Amino acid sequence: MQRAKPTTRAVSFAVLSTLLLALSACKKPETQSQTQPIVSPEPVVIEPLKQERLELPPLFRDIEKRTFQFFWDTTNEQNGLTPDRYPSRPFASIASIGFALTAYPIGIERGWVNRTQAVDRTLTTLKFLRDLPSGPQPTGKGAYKGFYYHFLDMQKGERFNSWVELSSVDTGLLMMGVLFTQSYYDRDDPREKEIRDIADTLYKRVDWTWLQQNKPLISMGWFPESGFIKHDWMGYNEAMLLYVLALGSPSHPVEPEAWTVWTRTYNDVWGVYQGEEFLAFGPLFGHQYSHVWIDFRGIQDEYIRERGIDYFENSRRAAYAQRAYAIANPMKWEGYGPELWGLTASDGPQQTLQEYRGEQRQFRHYSARGAGLRENFDDGTIAPTAAIASLPFAPEIVIPTTVAMHERYGEYIYSSYGFLDSFNPSFNYDIPLKTGRLVPDHGWVASDYIGIDQGPILAMISNYRNEFVWNVMKRNPYIRSGLERAGFKGGWLTPADAQGKDSKDGKDKKAGEGEAKAKADAQPAGTMDPATARALGEAESRSGRTNAPVKQNAPKPE
């Protein structure tokens, strides 16, 4: 889900090169970008760290529990709506609801709530969504054509205000949570069967084709006052999950051409940044959201297959690139380094220009922050979710960063529901703040937790421990269908009959062998034929990670 301003958060991510990814809870996105200082002329090269299955420190258990309690405690028990943020709690976010529906089974598995409690809460939520008034009218409705308004009134569930759009990607985040409940609650029990049935109804209601005003792409949304948002979802960003859902729909599916056209713009953001060659997207949430529910290890579509990697490895490289950027620290922000990094969409202190180290610097409140080939903005604000939700990709750099943030700043940024949304050690200006507070000699600290930042923290720690969310979602036929129609092959998508015994010698074949592996064996991972490489202006990333396949060891519970 795009992390942007309530009014047009979806629109701002539509055109990554022309619109800035920044929206506050009550303001339109800013259009200036501190782009130039971010791309340092000589990327910092870090010796590659061997990816190993590392034991999680006890801190992570505490983070999980507190983050789970955010969803359990702040959700409205009467209707199941989860706030966009807390404690300010201005309205519900449908994306937060999707993360909450995913959080409850994690709570069951970790022993924080029992199954009956979670079933109660889940049924309350799904029934309310099912029965919510729907229609094209600008007021009194919460949904239309199966899509839901980005922000809803916490009590009534109606569209919160006239600046709130019917959001395609936020509906996608909601539906990921809905389908997760469908696959998790699998017992032969009337109430769990009801969960599965309602989940099916909600998903089948979504008319993805209705938002295809510029076929085969999908629009970012719709306003009852002005109609369809002109901008469509084009790659590369968090809308991977949107297209997988739309392709897998049994009722209103889009055609596979949608994925082909969606990936056609990838070459605009494929390149080398901070020593890493990858599909770049500045804010890390774009590399995380789809991975919360879908295990992309070992499965490849046509585009990523030609690059010799998978999207999981791509996200791993994105995390390393951000860390390298923090070490280079071209803007000389306080605290940046190998154990303090992480730019994404988050709260910030205020929209203001202030002098920093002898020059005018722009600071923002809620905004997308990132470092990459294109969509860049950095005002010294670090969001814990950026690093922590990258745990499965690069535990060797995420674990020490998480521990360091807690040790150095925990007194100010770690509280009832885990890490507050963000903090900025460089901001020490005595001016009115949009949100948060100043801590003498420690800078600015956010005052809210944000649901779409809390959700990836909880789910990705769970995926690192034992692949829990991933494994549940692998059982969902709609997700599998969406991936297959997008052209994904290999790995866990390999048909069972292709994993059987060899007819000649009776020996078991290795599961997962197929076209993707054959291509990988024929051509070293991470390389392309010279003509293609020259045409795209590409260069190899560090040989230590590019020329050797990434090995994934089975996660072990703490």
Secondary structure, 3 states (H helix, E strand, C coil): CCCCCCCCHHHHCCCCCCCCCCCCCCCCCCCCCCCHHHCCCCCCCCCCCCCCCCCCCHHHHHHHHHHHHHHHHHCCCCCCCCECEECCCCCEEHHHHHHHHHHHHHHHHHCCCCHHHHHHHHHHHHHHHHHCCECCCCCCCCEECCEEECEECCCCCCECCCCCCEEHHHHHHHHHHHHHHHHHCCCCCHHHHHHHHHHHHHHHHCCHHHHCCCCCCCECEEECCCEECCCECCCCCCCHHHHHHHHHCCCCCCCCHHHHHHHHCHHHCEEEECCEEEECCCCHHHHCHHHHHCCCCCCECHHHHHCCCCHHHHHHHHHHHHHHHHHHCCCCCCCCECCECCCCEECCCCCEEEEECCEEEEECCCEECECCCCCCECCCCECHHHHHCCCCCCHHHHHHHHHHHHHHHHHHHEECCEECCCEECCCCCCCCCCCCEEECCCEEECCCEEHHHHHHHHHHHHHHHHCHHHHHHCCCHHHHHHHHHCCCECHHHCCHHHHCECCCCCCECCCCCCHHHHHHHHCCCCCCCHHHHHHHCCCCCCHHHHCCCCCCCCCCCC
